[in-house]
Protein backbone atom coordinates (compact mmCIF):
# COMPACT_ATOMS: atom_id res chain seq x y z
CA UNK A 1 0.00 0.00 0.00
CA UNK A 2 1.37 3.40 -0.97
CA UNK A 3 2.08 5.97 1.74
CA UNK A 4 1.48 9.64 0.87
CA UNK A 5 3.56 11.60 3.38
CA UNK A 6 2.35 15.04 2.41
CA UNK A 7 3.09 17.81 -0.05
CA UNK A 8 6.80 17.71 -0.83
CA UNK A 9 7.05 20.86 -2.90
CA UNK A 10 5.34 23.41 -5.08
CA UNK A 11 6.99 23.84 -8.48
CA UNK A 12 7.43 27.40 -9.76
CA UNK A 13 8.56 28.24 -13.28
CA UNK A 14 10.67 31.42 -13.39
CA UNK A 15 12.83 33.27 -15.95
CA UNK A 16 15.73 33.73 -13.51
CA UNK A 17 16.18 31.10 -10.78
CA UNK A 18 18.64 33.08 -8.68
CA UNK A 19 16.60 36.27 -8.71
CA UNK A 20 13.37 34.47 -7.81
CA UNK A 21 15.02 32.41 -5.09
CA UNK A 22 16.44 35.56 -3.49
CA UNK A 23 12.89 36.95 -3.20
CA UNK A 24 11.58 33.68 -1.73
CA UNK A 25 14.40 33.65 0.80
CA UNK A 26 13.66 37.22 1.87
CA UNK A 27 9.90 36.86 2.17
CA UNK A 28 9.32 33.16 2.96
CA UNK A 29 12.64 32.03 4.48
CA UNK A 30 13.18 29.36 1.81
CA UNK A 31 16.93 29.38 2.36
CA UNK A 32 18.01 25.72 2.63
CA UNK A 33 18.82 24.01 -0.70
CA UNK A 34 18.26 20.25 -0.82
CA UNK A 35 19.63 20.00 -4.34
CA UNK A 36 20.68 22.30 -7.16
CA UNK A 37 21.24 21.04 -10.67
CA UNK A 38 21.45 22.30 -14.23
CA UNK A 39 20.60 19.53 -16.69
CA UNK A 40 18.21 18.39 -19.39
CA UNK A 41 14.64 17.30 -18.60
CA UNK A 42 14.30 14.25 -20.89
CA UNK A 43 11.21 12.75 -19.25
CA UNK A 44 9.03 15.85 -19.66
CA UNK A 45 8.94 16.08 -23.46
CA UNK A 46 5.19 15.37 -23.45
CA UNK A 47 4.80 18.81 -21.86
CA UNK A 48 7.77 20.66 -23.42
CA UNK A 49 6.93 20.65 -27.11
CA UNK A 50 8.12 17.07 -27.78
CA UNK A 51 11.67 18.29 -27.31
CA UNK A 52 14.21 17.74 -24.54
CA UNK A 53 14.68 21.09 -22.84
CA UNK A 54 17.48 22.31 -20.59
CA UNK A 55 16.76 23.66 -17.15
CA UNK A 56 18.35 24.90 -13.96
CA UNK A 57 16.52 24.12 -10.71
CA UNK A 58 16.83 24.27 -6.94
CA UNK A 59 14.69 22.57 -4.31
CA UNK A 60 14.62 24.89 -1.29
CA UNK A 61 13.18 24.46 2.21
CA UNK A 62 12.37 26.54 5.25
CA UNK A 63 13.41 24.39 8.23
CA UNK A 64 10.61 25.89 10.32
CA UNK A 65 8.47 23.37 8.48
CA UNK A 66 6.17 23.00 5.53
CA UNK A 67 6.89 21.90 2.00
CA UNK A 68 9.57 23.13 -0.37
CA UNK A 69 9.76 25.18 -3.53
CA UNK A 70 11.18 23.67 -6.70
CA UNK A 71 12.32 26.83 -8.46
CA UNK A 72 12.68 25.91 -12.13
CA UNK A 73 14.21 27.92 -14.99
CA UNK A 74 14.53 27.07 -18.67
CA UNK A 75 18.06 27.33 -20.03
CA UNK A 76 17.26 26.19 -23.58
CA UNK A 77 14.45 28.65 -24.34
CA UNK A 78 12.85 31.84 -23.14
CA UNK A 79 10.36 31.47 -20.32
CA UNK A 80 6.88 32.35 -21.56
CA UNK A 81 4.32 34.21 -19.48
CA UNK A 82 0.52 33.84 -19.87
CA UNK A 83 -1.09 35.53 -22.87
CA UNK A 84 -3.53 37.28 -20.55
CA UNK A 85 -3.47 37.90 -16.78
CA UNK A 86 -4.65 35.04 -14.59
CA UNK A 87 -8.09 35.37 -13.02
CA UNK A 88 -9.30 33.51 -9.97
CA UNK A 89 -11.12 30.41 -11.12
CA UNK A 90 -8.86 29.77 -14.10
CA UNK A 91 -7.82 26.14 -14.43
CA UNK A 92 -4.62 25.11 -12.72
CA UNK A 93 -2.59 25.91 -9.63
CA UNK A 94 -3.42 29.51 -8.80
CA UNK A 95 -2.10 30.26 -5.33
CA UNK A 96 0.51 28.81 -2.99
CA UNK A 97 -0.45 28.66 0.69
CA UNK A 98 2.29 29.73 3.16
CA UNK A 99 1.96 28.93 6.87
CA UNK A 100 2.62 31.58 9.49
CA UNK A 101 2.32 31.81 13.29
CA UNK A 102 1.01 35.40 13.21
CA UNK A 103 -0.68 36.50 9.98
CA UNK A 104 -1.08 40.13 11.05
CA UNK A 105 2.63 40.38 11.89
CA UNK A 106 3.52 39.06 8.44
CA UNK A 107 1.14 41.57 6.85
CA UNK A 108 2.70 44.45 8.77
CA UNK A 109 6.24 43.39 7.83
CA UNK A 110 5.41 42.94 4.15
CA UNK A 111 3.65 46.31 4.08
CA UNK A 112 6.71 47.98 5.58
CA UNK A 113 8.94 46.27 2.99
CA UNK A 114 6.76 47.53 0.15
CA UNK A 115 5.56 44.11 -0.98
CA UNK A 116 2.68 43.84 -3.46
CA UNK A 117 -0.07 43.00 -0.97
CA UNK A 118 -3.53 42.29 -2.39
CA UNK A 119 -6.19 43.60 -0.02
CA UNK A 120 -5.90 43.29 3.74
CA UNK A 121 -6.07 40.62 6.42
CA UNK A 122 -9.47 38.94 6.09
CA UNK A 123 -11.26 35.92 7.51
CA UNK A 124 -11.53 32.90 5.24
CA UNK A 125 -14.84 30.96 5.20
CA UNK A 126 -13.58 28.94 8.19
CA UNK A 127 -13.00 32.14 10.20
CA UNK A 128 -9.20 32.07 10.09
CA UNK A 129 -6.98 35.08 9.31
CA UNK A 130 -5.27 35.18 5.92
CA UNK A 131 -4.14 37.58 3.21
CA UNK A 132 -2.58 37.50 -0.25
CA UNK A 133 0.74 38.79 -1.56
CA UNK A 134 2.08 38.80 -5.12
CA UNK A 135 5.72 38.18 -6.02
CA UNK A 136 7.52 40.26 -8.69
CA UNK A 137 6.63 37.62 -11.33
CA UNK A 138 2.90 37.82 -10.68
CA UNK A 139 2.56 34.63 -8.63
CA UNK A 140 0.07 34.93 -5.78
CA UNK A 141 0.67 33.47 -2.32
CA UNK A 142 -1.78 33.20 0.55
CA UNK A 143 -0.42 33.66 4.06
CA UNK A 144 -2.48 31.41 6.32
CA UNK A 145 -2.75 30.81 10.04
CA UNK A 146 -0.98 27.67 11.29
CA UNK A 147 -0.06 26.08 14.59
CA UNK A 148 2.23 23.20 13.55
CA UNK A 149 5.88 24.01 12.94
CA UNK A 150 8.91 21.74 12.67
CA UNK A 151 11.18 24.13 14.53
CA UNK A 152 10.76 27.59 15.98
CA UNK A 153 9.30 29.65 13.13
CA UNK A 154 10.52 32.94 11.84
CA UNK A 155 8.11 35.28 10.11
CA UNK A 156 6.72 32.38 8.08
CA UNK A 157 7.41 28.71 7.48
CA UNK A 158 7.11 27.04 4.08
CA UNK A 159 4.16 26.10 1.87
CA UNK A 160 1.27 24.08 3.25
CA UNK A 161 -0.97 23.62 0.22
CA UNK A 162 -2.39 25.34 -2.81
CA UNK A 163 -5.50 26.79 -4.40
CA UNK A 164 -6.41 24.96 -7.60
CA UNK A 165 -8.92 26.17 -10.16
CA UNK A 166 -11.21 23.44 -11.48
CA UNK A 167 -14.11 23.30 -13.91
CA UNK A 168 -16.24 20.96 -11.79
CA UNK A 169 -15.51 20.51 -8.09
CA UNK A 170 -17.64 17.40 -7.75
CA UNK A 171 -15.73 15.74 -10.58
CA UNK A 172 -12.38 16.66 -8.99
CA UNK A 173 -13.22 15.34 -5.53
CA UNK A 174 -12.65 11.74 -6.61
CA UNK A 175 -8.95 12.51 -7.01
CA UNK A 176 -8.20 15.08 -4.32
CA UNK A 177 -10.52 13.82 -1.59
CA UNK A 178 -10.77 10.09 -2.07
CA UNK A 179 -7.46 9.08 -3.67
CA UNK A 180 -5.02 11.67 -2.26
CA UNK A 181 -6.58 11.47 1.19
CA UNK A 182 -7.80 15.05 1.77
CA UNK A 183 -10.98 13.60 3.21
CA UNK A 184 -11.97 16.37 5.63
CA UNK A 185 -14.03 19.28 4.31
CA UNK A 186 -13.18 22.42 6.29
CA UNK A 187 -15.70 24.44 4.27
CA UNK A 188 -17.77 24.16 1.12
CA UNK A 189 -19.42 27.47 0.20
CA UNK A 190 -20.90 29.12 -2.86
CA UNK A 191 -21.37 32.80 -3.67
CA UNK A 192 -19.37 36.04 -3.67
CA UNK A 193 -16.54 36.31 -1.16
CA UNK A 194 -15.16 39.45 0.46
CA UNK A 195 -11.77 37.82 1.05
CA UNK A 196 -11.33 37.20 -2.71
CA UNK A 197 -12.43 40.65 -3.85
CA UNK A 198 -8.89 42.10 -4.09
CA UNK A 199 -7.68 39.26 -6.35
CA UNK A 200 -7.84 39.42 -10.16
CA UNK A 201 -11.35 38.36 -11.10
CA UNK A 202 -12.16 37.83 -7.43
CA UNK A 203 -15.45 39.77 -7.56
CA UNK A 204 -17.16 36.91 -9.38
CA UNK A 205 -19.28 34.05 -8.10
CA UNK A 206 -17.51 30.88 -7.01
CA UNK A 207 -17.82 27.58 -5.26
CA UNK A 208 -14.93 27.01 -2.84
CA UNK A 209 -14.09 23.87 -0.93
CA UNK A 210 -11.15 23.51 1.44
CA UNK A 211 -9.95 19.92 1.81
CA UNK A 212 -7.66 18.82 4.59
CA UNK A 213 -6.88 15.82 6.79
CA UNK A 214 -7.16 14.96 10.48
CA UNK A 215 -4.70 12.12 10.93
CA UNK A 216 -0.97 13.01 10.88
CA UNK A 217 0.80 11.81 7.76
CA UNK A 218 3.39 9.03 7.95
CA UNK A 219 6.83 8.81 6.36
CA UNK A 220 10.40 10.05 6.55
CA UNK A 221 9.58 13.73 5.99
CA UNK A 222 5.98 13.82 7.20
CA UNK A 223 6.73 15.70 10.42
CA UNK A 224 8.57 18.42 8.52
CA UNK A 225 5.83 18.81 5.89
CA UNK A 226 3.17 18.98 8.60
CA UNK A 227 -0.49 19.69 8.04
CA UNK A 228 -1.58 20.68 4.53
CA UNK A 229 -4.72 21.56 2.62
CA UNK A 230 -5.97 21.89 -0.92
CA UNK A 231 -8.56 24.47 -1.84
CA UNK A 232 -10.56 23.85 -5.00
CA UNK A 233 -12.27 26.84 -6.57
CA UNK A 234 -14.80 26.81 -9.39
CA UNK A 235 -15.92 29.88 -11.30
CA UNK A 236 -19.70 29.97 -11.69
CA UNK A 237 -20.28 33.05 -13.83
CA UNK A 238 -17.61 32.82 -16.54
CA UNK A 239 -15.79 30.26 -18.65
CA UNK A 240 -12.32 29.81 -17.09
CA UNK A 241 -9.11 29.64 -19.12
CA UNK A 242 -6.35 27.09 -18.69
CA UNK A 243 -3.44 28.81 -16.97
CA UNK A 244 -0.91 27.02 -19.20
CA UNK A 245 -2.87 27.45 -22.42
CA UNK A 246 -0.43 27.58 -25.40
CA UNK A 247 2.54 27.28 -23.02
CA UNK A 248 4.89 24.58 -21.76
CA UNK A 249 5.29 23.02 -18.36
CA UNK A 250 8.20 24.97 -16.83
CA UNK A 251 7.00 28.31 -18.16
CA UNK A 252 6.15 31.09 -15.71
CA UNK A 253 3.78 30.19 -12.90
CA UNK A 254 2.98 27.28 -10.64
CA UNK A 255 3.95 24.26 -12.72
CA UNK A 256 3.01 21.36 -10.42
CA UNK A 257 2.09 20.28 -6.93
CA UNK A 258 4.32 17.43 -5.74
CA UNK A 259 3.50 14.73 -3.18
CA UNK A 260 6.12 12.74 -1.29
CA UNK A 261 5.26 9.04 -1.42
CA UNK A 262 6.52 5.55 -0.71
CA UNK A 263 5.28 2.59 -2.75
CA UNK A 264 5.15 3.96 -6.30
CA UNK A 265 4.07 0.67 -7.87
CA UNK A 266 1.09 0.40 -5.53
CA UNK A 267 0.21 4.03 -6.19
CA UNK A 268 0.35 3.44 -9.94
CA UNK A 269 -2.08 0.54 -9.64
CA UNK A 270 -4.54 2.60 -7.61
CA UNK A 271 -4.36 5.65 -9.85
CA UNK A 272 -4.72 3.62 -13.04
CA UNK A 273 -7.77 1.79 -11.68
CA UNK A 274 -9.32 5.17 -10.79
CA UNK A 275 -8.70 6.64 -14.23
CA UNK A 276 -5.54 8.69 -13.55
CA UNK A 277 -2.65 6.80 -15.20
CA UNK A 278 0.92 8.08 -15.04
CA UNK A 279 1.68 10.36 -17.98
CA UNK A 280 5.38 10.61 -17.00
CA UNK A 281 7.48 7.97 -15.23
CA UNK A 282 11.22 8.33 -14.63
CA UNK A 283 11.65 4.59 -14.05
CA UNK A 284 13.29 2.79 -11.15
CA UNK A 285 15.55 5.63 -9.96
CA UNK A 286 16.54 8.94 -11.48
CA UNK A 287 19.75 10.67 -10.39
CA UNK A 288 19.28 14.40 -9.77
CA UNK A 289 22.91 15.07 -8.96
CA UNK A 290 22.74 15.61 -5.21
CA UNK A 291 19.58 13.55 -4.74
CA UNK A 292 17.93 10.56 -6.39
CA UNK A 293 14.50 9.01 -6.62
CA UNK A 294 11.64 8.02 -8.88
CA UNK A 295 9.17 10.63 -10.02
CA UNK A 296 5.89 10.38 -11.88
CA UNK A 297 3.12 12.72 -13.02
CA UNK A 298 -0.61 12.54 -13.53
CA UNK A 299 -3.16 15.06 -14.75
CA UNK A 300 -6.20 16.03 -12.72
CA UNK A 301 -9.56 16.21 -14.59
CA UNK A 302 -8.62 19.65 -15.96
CA UNK A 303 -5.06 18.75 -16.94
CA UNK A 304 -3.32 20.26 -13.90
CA UNK A 305 -0.07 18.41 -13.27
CA UNK A 306 0.46 16.57 -9.99
CA UNK A 307 3.84 15.02 -9.30
CA UNK A 308 4.71 12.09 -7.04
CA UNK A 309 8.27 11.58 -5.79
CA UNK A 310 9.63 8.49 -4.08
CA UNK A 311 12.88 9.75 -2.59
CA UNK A 312 15.77 7.28 -2.61
CA UNK A 313 18.75 9.46 -1.65
CA UNK A 314 19.20 12.89 -0.11
CA UNK A 315 22.30 14.81 0.95
CA UNK A 316 22.58 15.37 4.70
CA UNK A 317 26.05 17.00 4.79
CA UNK A 318 27.49 17.32 1.31
CA UNK A 319 30.91 18.58 2.40
CA UNK A 320 31.39 15.31 4.32
CA UNK A 321 29.88 13.27 1.48
CA UNK A 322 27.12 12.09 3.79
CA UNK A 323 24.05 10.92 1.90
CA UNK A 324 21.07 9.04 3.29
CA UNK A 325 19.65 6.03 1.41
CA UNK A 326 15.96 5.98 2.34
CA UNK A 327 15.35 2.60 0.72
CA UNK A 328 17.03 0.99 3.72
CA UNK A 329 14.64 2.51 6.29
CA UNK A 330 11.16 1.75 7.57
CA UNK A 331 9.01 3.82 5.16
CA UNK A 332 6.57 4.80 7.91
CA UNK A 333 9.19 6.07 10.37
CA UNK A 334 10.00 9.76 10.54
CA UNK A 335 13.62 10.82 10.19
CA UNK A 336 15.18 12.12 13.42
CA UNK A 337 14.77 15.88 13.68
CA UNK A 338 18.49 16.40 14.33
CA UNK A 339 19.29 14.75 11.02
CA UNK A 340 17.07 16.99 8.95
CA UNK A 341 18.20 20.05 10.86
CA UNK A 342 21.74 19.31 9.64
CA UNK A 343 20.50 20.41 6.21
CA UNK A 344 20.68 23.89 7.71
CA UNK A 345 24.47 23.72 7.45
CA UNK A 346 23.96 24.54 3.78
CA UNK A 347 21.71 27.53 4.44
CA UNK A 348 22.11 30.42 1.99
CA UNK A 349 22.66 33.68 3.85
CA UNK A 350 21.90 36.98 2.14
N, C-alpha and C positions, 0 to 999 in steps of 0.2 A: 504493500500500500504506500502510495506517495505521501510524503510529508511536505506541506507548504509552510515554510517558516516565517513568512511575512514578505513585505515589499522590500526587495534588495536595493533597488535604485530606480530613479526617474531619469530617463534619457533626454538630453537636451541638445538639439542641433544648433550650432553657433558658427559664425564666420571666422572667429578668432578665439581659439580655446583659451589662451593665456589671459586675454582681456576679460573674457566672460568669467573665468575662474576667479580672477582677482575680485570681481564684484561679488561673487557668491561667497568668497571668504570674508569680505568686509561685512556683508549684510546677514549672512546665514551661518558663518563660522565653519564653512565646509573646507577645512584646511589640512586634512590628513589624506594624502594620496595612497590608495591601495595598489593601484598600478597605473603606469603611464606607458603608452606605446604608440608609435607611428608605424602603420603597416597597411596592407591591403585588406579589404573586406570581401573575400571571395564567396562567402556563403549568402550574401545579401543581394545578389544580382537580380533576383525576382523583384526587388524594390528599388533598384538603382539603375534602371534603364537597360537591363540585361548586359551590364558591363561591370567588370571588377573595378571598384573605385578605391582610391587611397584615402586614408583618414589618419587623424591624430586624435587620441582620446585620453582622458584621465577619469578614473573612478575615485571620487573624493567623498570623505565622511566628515561628520561632526561627531566627535567621541562623546558628546553629551547624550547621544542616542538618536534614533530614527534611521531612516534609510540613507542611501547615498545619491549623488548625482553622477551620471555618466555624461561628461561634457565632451561632445563629439563634433569634430571639425573636418570637413572635406579638405583634402590636399590635392586632389586630382581635378577638381572643378570648383566653380564659384558657388557658394551657398545661395540658394534661392529663397526669397521671402514670399509670403502669400500674395496672390494677385490683388486681393482686397482685404481690408482689416478684418480680423476675427470678430465674430459676434457671439455672445453667450448663447448656447444652444447649438452651435455648429458642431459637426460630427468629428469626434476625436478627443484627445487629451487637451483640456482647456486651461486647467489651473493646477498648480502644485500646492499641496497643503504642507505648511511648515509649523511644527509644534513649538510652543513657547510657554514659559511659566507665568508670564505676566503680559498679556496682549497690549494693555494700555501703555506699559513701559516701552514696548517695542515700537508702538505707534509714535510715541513722543520722541524717541531716539531717531527714528527714520525721518520724522518731520524736521527735526533739527539738522539732520544731514542733507536735507533737500531731496529726499527720495521722491519718486513719482507715486504718491499714495492716491488710491482711488477711493474717494469717499472718506468715511470716518469709522471709528469703532462702532459696530452694530451688533445686535443679537441675531444669531442664526435661528432657524425654525425650532431648534432644540433649546434655545435660550442661552446659548454660550457666546461669549465675546469673540469677535473675529473682525478682521479687516483685510483689504487687498492692497498689494503693492505691485508695481510693474517695473521690470528690469529695463536696462537701456535698449534691449533688443525687442521689447514689446511683450515678453512673456509675463503672465500674471501669476502671482503667488498669493495664497491666502494664509495669513497668520492666524493660527487657531489655538485655543486654550487646551493645555495638556497637563497631566499630572505625573506621567511616567517618564522618567529620564534614566539613562544608563549611568551617567555620572553627573556631578553637579553642573547644571546648565549655565551657560552664559546668557546672552540676550535671547537667543533661540537655540533649539537643537536642529536636527535635520528634518527631512520630509517625513510625513506620516500618512500619505495618501494622495488622491488626485480627484479632480472633478472631470468627468467624461461626458461629452455630449453624445446623445443617442437619439435615434429616430423613433424608437418604441421601447419604453422602459420595460414593459411586461415581457417583451421578447428578449431583452438583455438579461433579465433576472436569472434565467436558466444558467447562464455562464457565471455571472458575478456572485450571485447569492448561493446557488446550489452547488456548483462545481468548485469555485474558488473559496468557498467557505465563509463569505461575508453574510451570515445567516440572520443577523440581528438588524432590524429596521429601526434606526434612531428617529427618523421622521419620514413621512411620505405626504407631501402637501402639493396642492395645485393652486395657481393664481398668479398675482403680481406680488413681488417681494421687495420691500424697502431696502433690504441689505444687498440686493443686486443692482439697484437703480443707478449706481455710479459706474457700473461696468459697461463696456460697449454692447449695445443691444439689450441691456439689462432691464429696460422698462417694459419688456414684453410679458407675455403670459407663459408660464412654464409649469411643468410637473417636476418636482425635485424629490429624490429619495436618497437618504444617507444610509449606507450599509456598513455595518461594522461587525465585531465579533466579541463574545464574552470570554471564552476560554483563552488563556495565554497560548501563544504559538509554541511549537516545539522545534528544536534544531540547534545547530552550532551557533548561529547568529541571532536566534529569536529574541533573546533578552535585549540585545542592542537595538534591533529594529523596533521592538515594542509594539504598542497598540497602533492599529492603522484603520483607515476607513476609505471607502470609495463612494463618491457622490455622483449619481447619474442624474443628468438634467435633460429634459426634453422640451423643445420649443413647441408651443401649441398654436401660435398665430402667424408663423411664417415657415417657409421651406428652408431648412438649414443646409449649409454648404459643407462639403468635406474639407477639413482644415488642410489636408495635403493634396487637394485637387491639383492636378497637373504638376506635381512636384515629387521629389524622391524622398524616401526615408533618409534621414540624415540632414535634410534641409532644415531651415530655421524653424524652431518650435519644439514642442514636446514630442519626441519621436517614438517613445515606447514607455510602458510601465512594466518593470521587471520583478518577478517573484523568485525568491530563493527556495529551492526545492531539493528533496532527496528522493530518489526512486523515479527517474525519468521514464523508464520503460513502463512502469505502472501508470504513470501520469498520461503517457501517450495512449495507452489502451483506453483509459477513461475518457479522455478528450475525443478520441476518434469515435467511440461508441455514442458520445453525446453530440456529434456533428461538428467538432472543432479540431480537425486533423492538423498536425504540424505542417506549416508551410515552409519552414526553415529548420534544418537539423544539422548541427556541426559534427555529429558522429560521436564516437566513444569519448574522446577528450581533445579539446582544442587548446593549444598553448597560446597564451596571451602575453608572452614575455615574462612578466613578473608573477603571473597567476595562470591557472589552468582550470579547465572545466568543460562541461558540455552545455551548450545553449540551444534553445529551440524557440520558435515563434508560432503563435496562432493569430488569427484575426477574430475580433468580436463580430457580432452581427452587422456592424456598420463598417468593418474593415480596419478598425483601430488595432494597432499592433501591441500584443502582450508578449513579453519575453519570459522564459523560464530558464534559470541557471542552476545547474548542479555543480557546486564548487568542488574541485578536486585538490587544488593547491593554492595557498595564499602566502605572501611574504609576511613574516612576523618582524624580523630584523634583517633587512637586506645587507647591511654592512658586515654582518656576521654570517651571511649566507644561511640564515635560518628560515626555512620554509616549512609550513605545516601541511601534511598530507591528510586530508579529511576523510579519505576513503578507508583509513585504518581506525576510525573512531565510531562509537555508537552514534548513529545519525540523529537520535532524539536528545542527546545530551548537549547542553550548552557549553560553549568554550569558557574556561575560567576568565573572569573579568580582567585579571592582571595580564593575561596573555594578549587580549585584544587592546588593552591600554598601551601595550608596548608599541603598537602602531603609531602612537603619538610621538615616538622618537623621530619619525619622518615628517612631522608637522611643518608646513610652509609658513614662515613668519614674514609678514609684510612690514 
